[in-house]
Amino acid sequence: MGNARVRPSDIQIGQALKWDVCDSNGRLLLSKGHVISSDGQLDRLVRVGLYADAEALARTRAEVPAEPIKPPSVTATLAVARKKLDYLVGNVEQVIRQGVFLRGIEEITQHIDAACSHDQNVAMAMVLLRQEGRYATRHMINVATVVRLVARAMKMTKDREGSVVAAALTMNLAMADYQDELKQQAEPLTPTQRARLDRHPLEARELLLRAGVTDPVWLTAVEQHHEHFDGSGYPGRSRCIVEAQLLCLADVFCARIVPCAYRPAVASNVALRGILLERGKAFDPTVAAVFIKTLGIYPPGMLVRLVSGEVGVVLQQGSNAQQPAVATFISPQGTPTSLILRRDTSQDAYAIAAAIDPKSFSAYINMEAIWGATAAAHGPEAHSRAKHAVRVAAALSANAAVEQGCPGLAA
């Protein structure tokens, strides 16, 4: 039968295409399974003129249309987690006195787990592409996300996985303000600053004990998250537990991909290469190997340039570590494209030529246009949770002098 023109009603926003889509000349535009994420993107496609296999279109049109389901937004869920942690860290003494610190961390841990379980590609892309907000708390959320992904790959028990994620969320509890200051400092640390930095794992552990934490894995991972595999770290220059090793790896990786006053950011594959070089010294070789395999040589969210000259972002790992799926949004001529195009980098014409240096590319990446509704800025439930968290924070701030419980921290 050949191809037939696709109608706007044939495509459901936020749902995967059921057939390949071509232009009037038969050139493939979008592959089966691609998700059209917005009305604007659909309008642009319709204006171009879309065609699909006529028989496949007829079968689709004969189906009873299902009610569109809005998937939970991983992006919005992690944004809520950042807001909640920002409040807990900024008011740590108050929430410890009120006895609600542990419940708050448990809720944030659940947000991290839900986001990673729903779409680990979007969760990882959030780490690489969304660097707004307060650095100290954003960093801990990012580390917790990476830790959760790798801990699951390591087949940790659910309890130990929860412990190391909680440790990631609290590892810098005693130095959040100081960490924000140091990020802006270009000069080397003074001896006084170095001493203060060396103390922060022990100080964080003491805060956790005051908050009622009794979990030995959580406490030990926080205390040891700057210890090295060869015993050269701090504060105790001792060998550390596996969970602390994982926490140390994620901490280093997430720090290196973000710029600060004394050094530029590096591409995520460069950060991973550094970890590879340091295995056996700073990092346990076994843990480092699982870490690199889980994130991939080209993690989702990494910006790359293809042999074709197009610029895009890694969508997900492929069957070959060197050949991930990529969504391109800049043409070979250097201009933004009207369509997000999925490229198979196993094809010679679309092979990856180079990683994009983060300091040379500052454009905002619309994650929803690339990953669909699961990367929407505001999910159907997460948006209301975010507003609720802000209301709770405001209420607690207004009653900071009142010693009472905090039922509003629950989502």
C-alpha positions as CSV (number, residue, x, y, z in Angstrom):
1,M,0.0,0.0,0.0
2,G,2.9,2.3,0.5
3,N,2.9,5.3,2.8
4,A,0.1,7.6,3.9
5,R,0.1,11.0,5.5
6,V,0.0,11.1,9.3
7,R,-2.7,13.2,10.8
8,P,-2.2,15.1,14.1
9,S,-4.8,12.9,15.7
10,D,-2.7,9.8,14.9
11,I,0.0,11.0,17.4
12,Q,-0.6,11.1,21.2
13,I,1.6,13.5,23.1
14,G,3.8,11.7,25.6
15,Q,3.2,8.3,24.0
16,A,5.6,6.3,21.8
17,L,5.1,6.3,18.1
18,K,3.7,3.0,16.8
19,W,5.5,3.2,13.4
20,D,8.5,4.8,11.7
21,V,7.8,8.3,10.4
22,C,9.3,9.6,7.1
23,D,9.1,12.7,5.0
24,S,7.5,12.9,1.6
25,N,10.6,11.6,0.0
26,G,10.7,8.5,2.2
27,R,13.6,9.7,4.4
28,L,13.3,8.5,8.0
29,L,12.6,11.3,10.4
30,L,11.6,9.5,13.6
31,S,11.9,5.9,14.5
32,K,9.1,3.7,16.0
33,G,9.1,4.2,19.8
34,H,10.1,7.9,19.7
35,V,8.0,10.1,22.0
36,I,6.6,13.4,20.9
37,S,6.7,15.5,24.1
38,S,4.9,18.7,23.4
39,D,2.1,20.3,21.2
40,G,4.7,22.6,19.8
41,Q,6.9,19.8,18.6
42,L,3.9,18.0,17.1
43,D,2.9,21.2,15.2
44,R,6.3,21.6,13.7
45,L,6.3,18.0,12.6
46,V,2.9,18.3,11.0
47,R,4.0,21.4,9.0
48,V,7.0,19.4,7.7
49,G,4.6,16.7,6.5
50,L,4.8,13.2,8.1
51,Y,4.2,9.8,6.4
52,A,4.1,6.3,7.7
53,D,3.2,2.8,6.4
54,A,-0.4,3.0,5.3
55,E,-1.3,-0.4,6.7
56,A,0.2,0.3,10.1
57,L,-1.6,3.7,10.2
58,A,-4.9,2.0,9.3
59,R,-4.5,-0.5,12.2
60,T,-3.7,2.3,14.6
61,R,-6.7,4.3,13.6
62,A,-9.0,1.2,14.1
63,E,-7.9,0.8,17.7
64,V,-10.0,2.2,20.5
65,P,-7.9,5.1,21.8
66,A,-6.7,4.6,25.4
67,E,-6.8,7.4,28.0
68,P,-3.4,9.1,27.9
69,I,-1.4,8.3,31.0
70,K,0.9,11.0,32.5
71,P,4.0,9.2,33.6
72,P,5.6,10.5,36.8
73,S,8.3,13.1,36.1
74,V,11.8,12.0,37.2
75,T,13.0,15.5,36.8
76,A,10.3,17.0,39.0
77,T,10.7,14.3,41.6
78,L,14.4,15.0,41.9
79,A,13.7,18.8,42.0
80,V,11.4,18.2,45.0
81,A,14.2,16.1,46.6
82,R,16.6,19.1,46.2
83,K,14.1,21.5,47.8
84,K,13.5,19.2,50.8
85,L,17.2,18.6,51.4
86,D,17.9,22.3,51.0
87,Y,15.4,23.0,53.8
88,L,16.7,20.2,56.1
89,V,20.3,21.2,55.7
90,G,19.6,24.9,56.0
91,N,17.7,24.3,59.3
92,V,19.5,21.2,60.6
93,E,19.7,22.2,64.2
94,Q,16.0,23.1,64.3
95,V,14.8,19.9,62.6
96,I,17.1,17.8,64.9
97,R,15.5,19.4,67.9
98,Q,12.0,18.8,66.6
99,G,12.8,15.1,66.0
100,V,11.9,15.2,62.3
101,F,15.3,15.0,60.6
102,L,15.3,11.2,60.2
103,R,11.8,11.2,58.6
104,G,12.9,14.0,56.2
105,I,15.9,12.0,55.0
106,E,13.8,8.9,54.7
107,E,11.4,10.8,52.4
108,I,14.2,12.2,50.2
109,T,15.7,8.7,50.0
110,Q,12.3,7.4,48.7
111,H,12.2,10.2,46.1
112,I,15.7,9.2,44.9
113,D,14.7,5.6,44.7
114,A,11.4,6.4,42.8
115,A,13.2,8.5,40.3
116,C,15.9,6.0,39.6
117,S,13.4,3.1,39.4
118,H,11.2,4.9,36.9
119,D,13.9,6.1,34.4
120,Q,17.5,5.8,35.3
121,N,18.5,7.5,32.1
122,V,16.6,10.7,33.0
123,A,17.9,10.5,36.6
124,M,21.5,10.4,35.4
125,A,20.8,13.2,32.9
126,M,19.5,15.3,35.7
127,V,22.9,15.0,37.4
128,L,24.7,16.2,34.3
129,L,22.3,18.8,32.9
130,R,20.6,20.5,35.8
131,Q,23.2,22.4,37.8
132,E,21.0,25.3,39.1
133,G,20.3,26.0,42.8
134,R,22.5,25.8,45.8
135,Y,25.6,23.8,45.1
136,A,26.0,22.0,48.5
137,T,22.6,20.4,48.6
138,R,22.4,19.8,44.8
139,H,25.7,18.0,45.0
140,M,24.5,15.6,47.7
141,I,21.3,14.8,45.7
142,N,23.4,14.1,42.7
143,V,25.8,11.9,44.6
144,A,22.8,10.1,46.1
145,T,21.4,9.5,42.7
146,V,24.6,8.1,41.3
147,V,25.1,6.0,44.5
148,R,21.6,4.5,44.1
149,L,22.2,3.5,40.5
150,V,25.5,1.9,41.2
151,A,24.4,0.2,44.5
152,R,21.6,-1.5,42.6
153,A,24.1,-2.7,39.9
154,M,26.3,-4.0,42.8
155,K,23.3,-6.0,44.0
156,M,23.5,-4.5,47.5
157,T,20.7,-5.6,49.9
158,K,17.8,-3.1,50.0
159,D,18.8,-2.1,53.6
160,R,22.5,-1.4,52.7
161,E,21.4,0.4,49.5
162,G,19.2,2.7,51.6
163,S,22.0,3.3,54.1
164,V,24.5,4.4,51.5
165,V,21.9,6.7,49.8
166,A,21.1,8.3,53.2
167,A,24.9,8.7,53.8
168,A,25.2,10.5,50.4
169,L,22.4,12.9,51.5
170,T,24.2,13.7,54.8
171,M,27.9,13.3,54.1
172,N,28.5,17.1,54.1
173,L,25.9,18.0,56.7
174,A,28.4,19.8,58.9
175,M,29.9,22.0,56.1
176,A,27.2,22.9,53.6
177,D,27.7,26.7,54.0
178,Y,31.5,26.2,54.1
179,Q,31.3,24.1,50.9
180,D,29.5,26.8,49.1
181,E,32.2,29.3,50.1
182,L,35.1,27.1,49.0
183,K,33.5,26.6,45.6
184,Q,34.0,30.3,45.0
185,Q,37.6,30.4,46.2
186,A,40.4,30.3,43.6
187,E,43.3,30.3,46.0
188,P,44.8,27.2,47.7
189,L,43.3,26.2,51.0
190,T,45.0,27.7,54.1
191,P,46.1,25.3,56.9
192,T,43.1,26.4,58.9
193,Q,40.7,25.7,56.1
194,R,42.4,22.4,55.4
195,A,42.0,21.4,59.0
196,R,38.3,22.4,59.0
197,L,37.8,20.4,55.8
198,D,39.5,17.4,57.4
199,R,37.1,17.5,60.3
200,H,33.8,17.6,58.4
201,P,33.3,13.8,58.1
202,L,33.5,13.4,61.9
203,E,31.4,16.4,62.6
204,A,28.7,15.1,60.2
205,R,28.7,11.8,62.1
206,E,28.3,13.6,65.4
207,L,25.3,15.5,64.0
208,L,23.7,12.3,62.8
209,L,24.2,10.7,66.2
210,R,22.4,13.7,67.7
211,A,19.6,13.3,65.2
212,G,19.1,9.7,66.3
213,V,20.9,7.8,63.5
214,T,22.0,4.4,64.8
215,D,22.6,2.6,61.5
216,P,26.3,1.6,61.5
217,V,26.6,1.5,57.7
218,W,25.2,5.0,57.3
219,L,27.4,6.4,60.1
220,T,30.5,4.7,58.9
221,A,30.1,5.6,55.3
222,V,29.7,9.3,56.2
223,E,32.8,9.1,58.5
224,Q,34.9,7.3,55.8
225,H,33.7,9.0,52.6
226,H,37.1,10.7,52.1
227,E,39.2,7.7,53.0
228,H,41.1,6.0,50.2
229,F,41.5,2.4,49.2
230,D,45.3,2.6,49.9
231,G,44.8,4.3,53.3
232,S,45.9,7.8,52.1
233,G,42.6,9.7,52.7
234,Y,41.2,11.5,55.7
235,P,40.3,11.9,58.6
236,G,41.7,8.5,59.8
237,R,44.0,7.4,56.9
238,S,42.3,4.0,57.2
239,R,40.9,1.4,54.8
240,C,37.1,1.8,54.5
241,I,34.0,-0.2,53.9
242,V,32.6,-0.8,50.4
243,E,29.7,1.6,51.0
244,A,32.2,4.4,51.8
245,Q,34.2,3.5,48.7
246,L,31.1,3.9,46.5
247,L,30.3,7.2,48.2
248,C,33.8,8.5,47.7
249,L,33.7,7.6,44.0
250,A,30.3,9.2,43.4
251,D,31.4,12.3,45.4
252,V,34.5,12.7,43.2
253,F,32.7,12.1,39.9
254,C,29.9,14.6,40.7
255,A,32.4,17.3,41.9
256,R,34.6,17.0,38.8
257,I,31.7,17.6,36.3
258,V,30.8,20.9,37.9
259,P,33.0,24.0,37.5
260,C,34.3,25.9,40.5
261,A,36.6,28.9,41.0
262,Y,39.8,26.9,41.1
263,R,39.2,24.5,38.2
264,P,36.8,24.1,35.2
265,A,34.3,21.3,34.9
266,V,35.4,18.3,32.8
267,A,33.2,16.1,30.6
268,S,31.8,13.1,32.4
269,N,33.9,10.6,30.3
270,V,37.0,12.5,31.4
271,A,35.9,12.3,35.0
272,L,35.4,8.6,34.6
273,R,38.8,8.2,32.9
274,G,40.3,9.8,36.0
275,I,38.6,7.3,38.2
276,L,39.9,4.5,36.0
277,L,43.5,5.8,36.4
278,E,43.1,6.1,40.2
279,R,41.7,2.6,40.8
280,G,43.9,0.6,43.2
281,K,45.1,3.8,44.8
282,A,42.2,6.1,45.8
283,F,39.5,3.6,44.7
284,D,38.9,-0.1,45.1
285,P,39.4,-1.6,41.6
286,T,36.3,-3.8,41.9
287,V,34.0,-1.0,43.0
288,A,35.5,1.3,40.4
289,A,34.8,-1.2,37.6
290,V,31.1,-1.6,38.5
291,F,30.9,2.2,38.8
292,I,32.2,2.8,35.3
293,K,30.2,0.0,33.8
294,T,27.0,1.3,35.4
295,L,27.4,5.0,34.3
296,G,28.9,4.0,30.9
297,I,31.7,5.6,28.9
298,Y,29.0,8.0,27.6
299,P,26.5,8.5,30.4
300,P,22.9,9.7,29.6
301,G,22.9,13.5,29.6
302,M,26.5,13.8,28.2
303,L,26.9,16.2,25.3
304,V,28.6,14.9,22.2
305,R,29.5,15.9,18.6
306,L,28.9,13.3,15.9
307,V,30.9,12.6,12.8
308,S,28.0,14.2,10.9
309,G,28.8,17.5,12.6
310,E,25.6,17.4,14.6
311,V,25.6,18.1,18.4
312,G,23.4,16.1,20.7
313,V,22.9,14.5,24.1
314,V,23.3,10.9,25.0
315,L,19.9,9.3,25.6
316,Q,20.9,5.9,26.9
317,Q,23.6,3.3,26.6
318,G,23.7,1.0,23.6
319,S,24.6,-2.6,23.3
320,N,28.2,-1.4,22.8
321,A,29.6,0.9,25.4
322,Q,31.2,3.1,22.7
323,Q,27.9,3.4,20.8
324,P,25.1,5.0,22.8
325,A,21.8,6.3,21.5
326,V,22.0,10.1,20.9
327,A,19.4,12.8,20.4
328,T,20.7,15.6,18.2
329,F,19.4,19.2,18.4
330,I,22.1,21.2,16.6
331,S,22.7,20.8,12.9
332,P,26.0,20.3,11.2
333,Q,25.8,24.1,10.3
334,G,25.7,24.9,14.0
335,T,22.0,26.0,14.1
336,P,19.3,24.6,16.3
337,T,17.1,22.1,14.6
338,S,13.3,22.1,14.6
339,L,13.2,18.4,15.4
340,I,15.0,16.3,18.0
341,L,16.4,13.4,15.9
342,R,17.5,10.1,17.4
343,R,20.8,8.9,16.1
344,D,22.3,5.4,16.2
345,T,26.0,5.9,16.8
346,S,26.8,2.4,15.7
347,Q,26.3,3.7,12.2
348,D,29.4,5.2,10.7
349,A,27.7,8.4,9.6
350,Y,26.6,9.1,13.2
351,A,29.5,7.8,15.2
352,I,30.6,9.9,18.1
353,A,33.5,12.2,17.1
354,A,34.1,13.9,20.5
355,A,32.7,14.8,23.8
356,I,31.6,18.4,24.2
357,D,33.7,20.4,26.7
358,P,31.2,21.7,29.3
359,K,32.9,25.1,29.5
360,S,32.4,25.6,25.7
361,F,28.7,24.9,25.7
362,S,26.2,26.8,27.9
363,A,22.9,26.4,26.0
364,Y,19.9,25.2,28.1
365,I,18.9,21.6,27.2
366,N,15.1,21.0,27.2
367,M,15.0,17.6,28.8
368,E,11.3,17.1,28.2
369,A,11.8,17.6,24.4
370,I,14.4,14.8,24.5
371,W,13.1,12.2,27.0
372,G,9.4,13.1,27.0
373,A,7.0,13.6,29.9
374,T,9.2,11.6,32.3
375,A,11.6,14.6,32.1
376,A,8.9,17.3,32.4
377,A,9.8,20.2,34.6
378,H,6.6,19.6,36.6
379,G,5.1,16.2,37.0
380,P,1.4,15.5,37.8
381,E,2.2,14.8,41.5
382,A,5.7,16.2,42.0
383,H,4.5,19.8,41.4
384,S,2.1,19.7,44.2
385,R,4.7,18.1,46.5
386,A,7.1,20.9,45.7
387,K,4.6,23.6,46.6
388,H,3.7,21.7,49.7
389,A,7.4,21.5,50.7
390,V,7.7,25.3,50.3
391,R,4.6,25.9,52.4
392,V,6.0,23.6,55.1
393,A,9.4,25.4,55.1
394,A,7.7,28.8,55.4
395,A,5.5,27.6,58.3
396,L,8.5,26.2,60.1
397,S,10.6,29.3,59.5
398,A,7.8,31.4,61.0
399,N,7.7,29.2,64.1
400,A,11.3,28.5,64.5
401,A,11.3,29.2,68.2
402,V,8.5,26.7,68.9
403,E,9.5,23.2,69.8
404,Q,7.0,21.0,68.1
405,G,6.7,18.1,65.6
406,C,6.6,18.7,61.8
407,P,3.8,16.6,60.2
408,G,4.1,18.7,57.0
409,L,7.4,17.3,55.9
410,A,5.6,14.2,54.6
411,A,4.8,14.3,50.9
